[in-house]
Amino acid sequence: MVDLVELQQKYGAELTLSEFRGDRRLVVPADKLYEVLSGLKLDFGFDQLTDLTAVDYLEYQDAEHRYGVVYLLLSVTTGERLIVKTFLNPPHLELPSVYPLWKGANWMEREVYDMFGILFQGHPDLRRILLPDEFVSFPLRKDYPLQGRGERHNFPVITRAES
Amino acid sequence: MAVGLPENVFMTTLDAAANWARSNSLWPMPFATACCGIELMATAASRHDMARFGAEVMRFSPRQCDLLVVAGRVVMKMLPVLQRIWLQMPEPKWCISMGACACTGGVFDTYAVVQGVDRFLPVDVYVPGCPPRPEQLLAAVIDLQDKIKAGGTLMGREFAAETTPRGPSPFDEEELKRLRGLPILQSQGTSSSSIYIPGQPGTNPGFSVAGRREGIHG
């Protein structure tokens, strides 16, 4: 099991560890994220990145930050799971890419970029993965309207005579 | 009347002969993107057997097809592909929009889903349902056969004359209002106080939860 005191001695006192219904969550400041994740992989055996996703806390009750980026780690040998979370605020939506640690982060970071516009520094190929390349918005941001800004209607109309 | 014709000869027009042949050998191009595609497959399979109506030859190349069956929701990234497939199909060709999503977007009223392929493509027959039963698709094929027989011409003059789009305008009025920052729902405040009485006009509060409950139990 990951010990908070040990982590705090290594990476600083800002780290917090909380538990909710058996899920352990470590909150890390963004500038120490890569260092902590690297240590968790190399020293604590979290060899698999199960998921990487993000949350927009706009209009969320008692939220202090705009975005949260969540890393779900798994140690295949011990079966231990850990949630690592970090917070971001505009205009600095940048995080280091964890692609050097887990190759599986490649497409997951692209998806987070696609939906939230969070940039991952050092990513080998950071472009949109689901939406078309011409798309300009980040639709999972809460200030983006559900029905879009007219993108779904911006196509030529084919009449019967010209087809 | 013509005289001296042998017994095995009958007279008709070229248009009627072409329509008869075309309507009884429609070759569908299955554009199946969702659960409607499963019903489309069931329609072609042995139990419902679309071959009874001459439309069993599903081809996966648009160059060999004359009936586009749009079965399922079409997202904005897929629509240019669908349009290209339609343009690649040789004349004469027809289009069936199958299911609620292909016709209107269905429940997927989001930024990514096209709200009805008829906004961007000429659709001949709409099939409602979510998904439609195979019988409904067969009925649509029969309707399309009737349509071809009723109005088709040998050289496709009826297509060449149709220079305006068939479907609704690509932009909704509501959508335009929202894009310009105008209010969309003006009578939102009055809906909570009124009670929905089934059968009595003007009391339906629309999409409020209370109205739905009243509607179910009333």
Interface residues (C-beta under 8 A of the other chain):
Chain A: L131 P132 S137 P139 Y144 P145 L146 Q147 G148 R149 G150 E151 R152 H153 N154 F155 P156 V157 I158 T159 R160 A161 E162 S163
Chain B: M76 K77 L79 P80 Q83 W86 L87 K93 D109 T110 Y111 A112 V113 V114 Q115 R119 F120 L121 P122 F159 A160 A161 E162 T163 T164 P165 R166 G167 P170 F171 D172 E175 R178 L179
